[in-house]
Structures are given as C-alpha cells and as structure tokens.
Amino acid sequence: MLTLTDIRNKRDEIEKALAKRNLQAGETLDAILKEDENRRACQSELDAVLAESNSISKEIGNLFKSGKREEAEAMKVKTVDLKERSHELKEKQGQIDEELKQLLYKLPNVPHPSVPLGMSDEDNQVESEWGTKPVLADNAVPHWELTERYGLIDFELGVKITGAGFPLYKGKGAKLQRALIQFFLDNATDAGYTEYMPPLLVNEASGIGTGSLPDKEGQMYYMPADDLYLIPTAEVPLTNVFRDVILKEGDFPIKLTGYTPCFRREAGSYGKDVRGLNRLHQFDKVEIVAIEHPDNSYDTQKTMIEYVQGLLEKLELPYRTLRLCGGDLTFASALTFDLEVWSAGQGRWLEVSSISNFETYQSNRIKARYKGEDGKTHLVHTLNGSALALPRIVAALLENNQDEKGIRIPEALRPYTGFDYIS
C-alpha cells in the first residue's frame, strides 16, 4: 500500500509512474488527498473539542473545591454537549479512515524506474538465456502423454476425486514430486534460508497484508464458514510472520523458505495453454522470502535471481530471464523478473519463477518496520520468489529428457529420486 506521505509529497510523480501499468490513477489520487484533508480537519476539530472538554473539567473541579457548586453544575451541561460532539467526530473519523483505506487498496505499487513500458507479457524484455534447447526425436510427445505412458500422473482420476486442475500423482510421478521438493528445500537451507512450515489457511488480515486481498481477480479459495482463505503461495503466511514487528538494523538480511501446496482458482483460464500441468488449481511450490533493509533490497533481489538460475542449471533446464513490463507486473510488485524454462515437447517457454521486490508496499500494510540509527522506525522492504514451482518444472523435465529408453533423471536429482530413469 502506498503511504499517504508519498502521495501528499509526490502525487504527480506517482500518477506518471502508475501510467507505466497502463493505469490512469489521477482521479483516485485526488480522492485520496481529499479524504486525507477531511481526516486531518476532523482530527483537528476533535483535538480542539477534547482540549476544551479537558479544560472545562479542570475548571469544574476548581469550582467544586471553591464551594461554587451551582456554577460547577451549570458548566457540566456544556461538557455533555462536548462529549456528544467528540463521539460524533470519532465516528466520522472512523468512516473517513475506512473510506481512505479502501481508496488506498485500489492503487497498485509504483513501478521501479527500470520497469519497461508495455501492455502484456509480449512486451517483457529478455535479459539473458542459458543452456541449449534439446533436439528431440520426431516421435517426441508433450508431458501429458508421457505421464500417461509411464503411469506418473492420472489427470482423469483427479477430475473424479475433485475436479479439473487437481492431478493425482502416483508411483515414480509421486516420488519425483517429493524428490524435487526436498531438493529445493535442501538447496535453500544451504543458501542461508531458514525453513518454515506455515499454515495453508490464512485470515483476511494476512491476505490484505501481502496484497492478495481485496481479491480483484477472484483467484483465492474462500472458506466462508470460518472466514479463512486457502493460500495462493507460501509468500502470504511467511511475509505475515513479520506483521506488526519492529526489527533492528542488525537483524538483516532475513531469509525464509517454505514448501506448501498452493491453491488458485485460475478463473478465466482456458485453451491449449492449460493442458496437463501447465495450469492447475492445486500445485506444490517451494518459496523464498526476504525481509531486507531498503538500502540493500535490490542487491538481494539480484542474489535471489542468481540463486534460482543456479537451481535450473543444476536441473539442466535451458532457461531465460525476463524483466516484466508495466502491464505484466503483479499488483504489489515494484520490479519483477520471471524465469522461464524451455519445454521441448510443447516447443515453448514456460514460466516457473517470479522474483519480485515489493519495496514498502507490503510492509506498509503489515506494519513491518525496523528501528534505524536515527532512532526512528522505518518500513522494511519485502521480496519473494518461486524456488521453485513444481508443475512446469516437472513438465519440462519429462519432455526435455525423453529418449528411446524412457525419461532420464538429471544427475543432481538422482540422490533424491533413487532412480536414474523412468521407463
């Protein structure tokens, strides 16, 4: 959430920056400033009423001590009126605060200056590529055929048990899934991330804290009986570990990792790009999260990108790194880099990770702060990245490594799977 101080001081800069997202934010910014003026005017009047009420109360006390009971009783009538007025002003202030909060929730994060202009993912900039795309035999097939051939995933049984987008892993397919999770967690802890096992359900405050709520695209699963939400990613519970926490400068950097299933409704997703493992309602992911000093967050983001690139290289997966344009940024992100792996069976790139710096957007919502050398509290920067999301990693591993004998397991993963080939 953008801070009121920034909106007051940098209104025109913010409007211009948000235009990179193809968003005309002038009307919302002006409405926020107007409500802010109303809030401050209301607060000023309330302060004056409370000050007058306190002054009269002292005067009444002095009159009673002086034996001037009648005068004191007469003045009590005025205090009743002031109390009623202060109650009205507090109610009005609460309404203004709520309206102001809802207006602030409408504004996405301001893009970093390095974010390129663009309308959609077609305008993202390729920063680098690694690896050689495998050349497959003419009879090579996409992963949804491979999983059926080798009995790894049963999509139809998943539909029977739950519905589309909920695959049933079995045999070596289940073991491969578990192996990848452990591989990613071990690499994360070796890189200095502390492992967490967070809840899979979060309350509204946690969803609001990371920008997942209000749910503008209807992607979260909601449990109305308990007013809880299934997590779309471990980012939500892990970031909220620091809600209402004041850190010390010496606490940085803070690095967290966690494996969780993730749940997304994927409303409006149709067509050939959602076949097999390409887009699911439930999937597994290992997440990395960083809580960082503002001076160091972009260096940390670079380190996180390099770490995820290293995972893909260990898995021998050709990949490319993209800088997202303004039109493709997520709501809360200031700067995002996507990593995509080459899917040889489908002949296209598949996104497997997004590494984002949210600057103070999330920390302002969750009030995650640190005490600086100046003795004042300041908002931290928050970052997160997929390290990694499993479905498309599995898809690329199966497709890229198929040959006449079956499916070859990358060498780095073999100690975790316990087998070299799927055949």
C-alpha positions in Angstrom: 0.0 0.0 0.0 1.3 3.4 -0.9 2.0 5.7 2.0 -0.1 8.9 2.5 3.1 10.9 2.9 4.4 9.8 -0.5 1.0 10.6 -2.1 1.0 14.0 -0.5 4.5 14.8 -1.5 4.8 13.0 -4.8 1.3 13.0 -6.2 2.3 13.9 -9.8 5.3 11.5 -9.8 3.1 8.6 -8.7 0.5 9.3 -11.3 3.1 9.3 -14.0 4.8 6.1 -12.7 1.5 4.3 -12.5 0.8 5.1 -16.1 3.5 2.5 -16.8 0.9 0.0 -15.6 -1.5 1.5 -18.2 -3.4 2.9 -15.2 -4.9 6.3 -15.1 -4.7 7.0 -11.4 -5.3 10.7 -11.2 -8.9 10.5 -10.0 -8.1 8.0 -7.3 -5.1 10.0 -6.1 -7.2 13.2 -5.9 -9.9 11.3 -4.0 -7.3 10.1 -1.5 -5.9 13.6 -1.0 -9.4 14.9 -0.5 -10.2 12.2 2.1 -6.9 12.9 3.8 -7.8 16.6 4.1 -11.2 15.6 5.6 -9.4 13.2 8.0 -7.0 15.9 9.2 -9.7 18.5 9.5 -11.8 16.0 11.5 -8.8 15.2 13.7 -8.1 18.9 14.3 -11.7 19.6 15.4 -11.7 16.5 17.6 -8.4 17.6 19.3 -10.0 21.1 19.9 -13.1 19.6 21.4 -11.2 17.2 23.6 -8.9 20.0 24.7 -11.9 22.3 25.6 -13.6 19.4 27.4 -10.4 18.8 29.5 -10.1 22.5 30.3 -13.7 22.7 31.4 -13.4 19.6 33.5 -10.5 21.1 35.4 -12.4 24.3 35.8 -15.4 22.4 37.2 -13.1 20.7 39.7 -11.7 24.0 40.8 -15.3 25.4 41.2 -16.3 22.5 43.4 -13.2 23.0 45.5 -14.1 26.7 45.9 -17.6 25.7 47.0 -19.2 27.2 43.9 -21.4 24.1 43.3 -24.1 25.9 41.3 -21.6 27.3 38.8 -20.0 23.9 38.5 -23.2 22.1 37.8 -24.1 24.7 35.2 -20.8 24.0 33.4 -21.4 20.3 33.4 -24.1 20.8 30.8 -21.5 22.1 28.4 -19.3 19.0 28.9 -22.2 16.8 27.9 -22.5 18.6 24.6 -18.8 18.4 24.1 -18.8 14.6 24.8 -21.6 14.1 22.3 -19.7 16.1 19.7 -16.5 14.2 20.3 -18.4 10.9 19.9 -19.8 12.2 16.6 -16.4 13.2 15.4 -14.8 9.9 16.3 -17.5 8.1 14.3 -16.9 10.4 11.4 -13.2 9.9 11.6 -13.7 6.1 11.6 -15.8 6.3 8.5 -13.2 8.6 6.8 -10.4 6.2 7.7 -12.3 3.3 6.2 -13.0 5.1 3.0 -9.4 6.2 2.8 -8.2 2.7 3.4 -10.4 1.3 0.6 -9.1 4.0 -1.8 -5.5 3.1 -1.0 -6.3 -0.6 -1.6 -7.2 0.3 -5.2 -3.8 1.6 -6.0 -1.1 -0.9 -7.1 2.6 -0.4 -6.3 4.6 2.2 -8.1 6.9 0.5 -10.7 10.6 0.8 -10.3 12.2 3.2 -12.9 13.8 0.3 -14.7 10.4 -1.3 -15.5 9.9 -1.1 -19.3 6.7 0.2 -20.9 4.3 -2.5 -22.2 0.8 -3.8 -22.3 1.2 -7.5 -21.7 3.7 -10.4 -21.4 4.5 -9.9 -25.1 6.3 -6.7 -24.1 8.6 -8.2 -21.4 12.3 -7.8 -22.0 14.6 -10.8 -22.3 17.6 -10.2 -20.1 19.5 -13.4 -20.7 19.3 -17.0 -21.8 21.2 -20.1 -20.6 21.5 -23.6 -22.0 20.9 -25.4 -25.3 17.4 -26.3 -26.3 17.3 -30.1 -26.7 16.5 -31.6 -30.1 14.1 -34.4 -29.7 13.2 -37.3 -31.9 10.3 -36.9 -34.3 8.1 -39.1 -32.1 8.6 -37.0 -29.0 5.4 -36.1 -27.2 4.3 -33.5 -24.6 4.3 -34.3 -20.9 0.6 -35.2 -20.6 1.2 -38.1 -22.9 4.4 -39.1 -21.1 2.7 -39.1 -17.7 0.0 -41.4 -19.1 2.5 -43.7 -20.8 4.7 -44.2 -17.7 1.9 -44.1 -15.1 3.1 -40.9 -13.4 0.0 -38.7 -13.1 -3.6 -39.6 -13.5 -5.5 -36.4 -14.6 -8.8 -38.2 -15.1 -8.8 -39.7 -11.6 -8.0 -36.2 -10.2 -11.2 -35.0 -12.0 -13.2 -37.9 -10.5 -11.9 -37.2 -7.0 -12.0 -33.4 -7.0 -12.3 -31.7 -10.5 -10.1 -30.4 -13.3 -6.8 -28.9 -12.2 -6.3 -31.3 -9.3 -3.9 -34.1 -10.7 -3.3 -37.4 -8.9 0.4 -38.2 -8.7 1.4 -41.9 -8.4 4.4 -44.2 -8.4 7.5 -42.6 -9.7 5.5 -39.5 -10.5 4.8 -39.0 -6.8 8.4 -39.8 -5.9 9.7 -37.3 -8.5 7.4 -34.7 -6.9 8.7 -35.4 -3.4 12.3 -35.5 -4.6 12.0 -32.1 -6.2 10.5 -30.6 -3.0 13.4 -32.0 -0.9 16.0 -30.9 -3.5 14.7 -27.3 -3.5 14.5 -27.2 0.3 18.0 -28.5 0.8 19.4 -26.0 -1.7 17.5 -23.2 0.0 18.8 -24.0 3.5 22.3 -24.4 2.1 21.9 -20.9 0.7 21.1 -19.5 4.2 17.3 -19.6 4.1 15.5 -20.7 7.3 12.9 -23.3 6.6 9.3 -22.8 7.8 6.2 -25.0 7.6 3.4 -22.4 7.6 -0.4 -22.8 7.8 -2.2 -23.4 4.5 -5.2 -21.2 5.6 -4.8 -17.5 6.4 -7.1 -14.9 7.8 -8.2 -11.7 6.0 -5.6 -9.6 7.6 -2.8 -11.8 6.2 -4.3 -11.7 2.7 -4.6 -7.9 2.8 -1.1 -7.7 4.2 0.5 -9.1 1.0 -1.9 -7.5 -1.5 -3.7 -10.8 -2.2 -6.9 -9.2 -0.8 -9.1 -7.5 -1.9 -9.1 -10.3 -4.4 -9.7 -8.3 -7.6 -9.4 -11.3 -9.9 -11.3 -13.9 -7.9 -8.3 -16.3 -7.7 -8.4 -17.2 -4.0 -10.4 -20.1 -2.5 -12.5 -18.8 0.4 -14.0 -20.7 3.4 -17.0 -18.6 4.5 -17.8 -20.8 7.5 -14.5 -19.8 9.1 -13.7 -16.6 7.2 -10.4 -18.1 6.0 -8.6 -18.3 2.7 -6.5 -21.1 1.2 -3.1 -19.7 0.4 -2.2 -18.9 -3.3 1.5 -19.2 -2.3 3.7 -19.5 0.9 4.5 -15.8 0.4 1.4 -14.9 2.2 1.9 -16.7 5.6 5.7 -16.2 5.5 5.6 -12.5 5.0 3.0 -12.1 7.7 5.4 -13.6 10.2 6.6 -10.0 10.5 3.3 -8.3 10.7 3.4 -5.6 13.5 7.0 -6.4 14.2 9.8 -3.9 14.8 13.2 -5.2 13.8 16.7 -3.9 14.5 19.2 -2.9 11.8 21.4 -5.8 12.8 18.6 -8.3 12.0 19.0 -8.0 8.3 19.1 -9.9 6.0 16.2 -12.2 7.0 15.8 -15.1 4.6 12.9 -17.6 4.8 11.9 -20.6 2.8 8.9 -23.0 2.9 7.2 -25.7 1.0 3.5 -25.6 0.7 0.7 -26.8 -1.6 -0.7 -23.7 -3.4 -4.4 -23.1 -4.3 -5.6 -20.9 -7.1 -9.0 -20.8 -8.8 -7.4 -19.7 -12.1 -10.7 -18.1 -13.1 -10.8 -17.3 -16.8 -8.0 -19.7 -17.9 -9.0 -21.8 -20.9 -7.4 -23.2 -24.1 -4.4 -25.3 -25.1 -2.0 -23.5 -22.7 -3.8 -25.0 -19.7 -3.3 -28.7 -20.7 -1.7 -31.2 -18.3 0.5 -29.5 -15.7 0.6 -26.1 -17.4 -2.1 -24.5 -15.2 -3.5 -26.1 -12.0 -5.8 -25.3 -9.1 -3.6 -27.1 -6.7 0.2 -27.4 -7.1 3.4 -27.7 -5.0 5.9 -24.9 -4.6 9.0 -24.0 -2.5 9.1 -20.3 -1.9 11.9 -18.0 -0.8 11.1 -14.7 1.1 13.5 -11.9 2.2 12.9 -9.1 4.6 15.5 -6.5 3.9 16.9 -3.1 4.7 15.7 -0.7 2.0 19.3 0.2 1.0 20.1 -3.5 0.2 16.9 -4.9 -1.3 17.8 -4.6 -5.0 21.1 -6.3 -4.4 19.2 -9.0 -2.5 16.8 -9.4 -5.5 19.8 -9.9 -7.8 21.1 -12.6 -5.4 17.7 -14.3 -5.3 17.6 -14.4 -9.2 21.0 -15.9 -9.4 20.1 -18.5 -6.8 17.0 -19.6 -8.8 19.1 -19.6 -12.0 21.5 -21.9 -10.3 18.7 -24.4 -9.4 17.7 -24.5 -13.1 21.3 -25.1 -14.2 21.6 -28.0 -11.7 18.4 -29.5 -13.2 19.9 -29.0 -16.7 16.9 -27.0 -17.9 17.5 -24.3 -20.5 16.0 -21.0 -19.3 15.7 -17.4 -20.0 15.3 -14.4 -17.6 12.7 -11.7 -18.3 12.2 -8.2 -16.9 8.5 -7.7 -16.7 6.9 -4.6 -18.3 4.5 -2.4 -16.5 1.4 -4.1 -18.0 2.5 -7.5 -16.7 3.6 -6.6 -13.1 1.6 -8.1 -10.3 -0.4 -5.6 -8.2 2.0 -5.4 -5.3 5.3 -5.6 -7.2 7.7 -2.7 -7.9 10.1 -4.9 -10.0 9.7 -8.5 -11.1 11.9 -10.9 -13.1 10.4 -14.1 -14.5 12.4 -17.2 -15.2 11.1 -19.4 -18.0 12.3 -22.9 -18.9 12.2 -24.4 -22.4 9.5 -27.0 -22.9 10.8 -29.2 -25.8 7.7 -31.3 -26.0 5.5 -28.3 -26.4 8.0 -26.1 -28.2 7.6 -23.1 -26.0 8.8 -21.3 -22.8 7.1 -22.0 -19.5 7.2 -19.6 -16.6 8.5 -21.4 -13.4 9.5 -18.5 -11.2 8.8 -14.8 -10.4 11.3 -12.9 -8.2 9.8 -9.7 -7.0 10.8 -6.7 -4.9 7.7 -5.1 -3.3 9.7 -2.3 -1.6 7.5 -0.9 1.2 4.1 -1.8 -0.4 3.5 -4.9 1.7 5.4 -3.7 4.8 3.2 -0.6 5.0 0.1 -2.9 5.0 1.5 -5.2 7.7 3.4 -2.5 9.6 6.8 -4.4 9.4 9.4 -1.9 10.5 12.9 -1.5 11.8 14.5 1.0 14.2 17.2 2.9 12.4 20.3 4.5 13.6 18.4 7.8 13.8 16.2 6.2 16.5 13.1 6.4 14.2 11.1 3.4 12.8 11.2 2.9 9.1 9.4 0.4 6.8 11.3 -2.7 5.6 11.4 -3.9 2.1 9.9 -7.3 1.3 10.8 -9.7 -1.5 9.8 -13.2 -2.6 10.4 -15.7 -5.4 9.4 -19.2 -6.5 12.3 -21.6 -5.9 10.6 -23.4 -7.5 7.0 -24.1 -8.6 6.9 -27.8 -9.5 4.3 -28.4 -12.2 6.1 -26.8 -15.1 9.4 -27.9 -13.8 8.1 -31.5 -14.0 6.6 -30.8 -17.4 10.0 -29.6 -18.8 12.0 -32.3 -17.1 9.8 -35.0 -18.6 9.7 -33.5 -22.1 13.3 -32.4 -22.4 14.7 -35.7 -21.1 12.6 -38.2 -23.1 14.5 -40.7 -25.3 14.1 -44.2 -26.7 14.8 -45.7 -23.2 12.3 -43.6 -21.3 12.9 -40.4 -19.3 16.4 -39.5 -18.0 16.6 -38.0 -14.5 19.2 -35.1 -14.2 22.2 -36.2 -12.2 21.7 -33.6 -9.4 18.3 -35.1 -8.7 19.2 -38.8 -8.7 20.2 -38.9 -5.0 16.7 -37.7 -4.2 14.7 -39.9 -6.6 16.6 -43.1 -6.0 16.4 -43.9 -9.8 18.2 -42.7 -12.9 15.4 -43.4 -15.4 11.7 -43.6 -15.7 10.8 -46.4 -18.1 
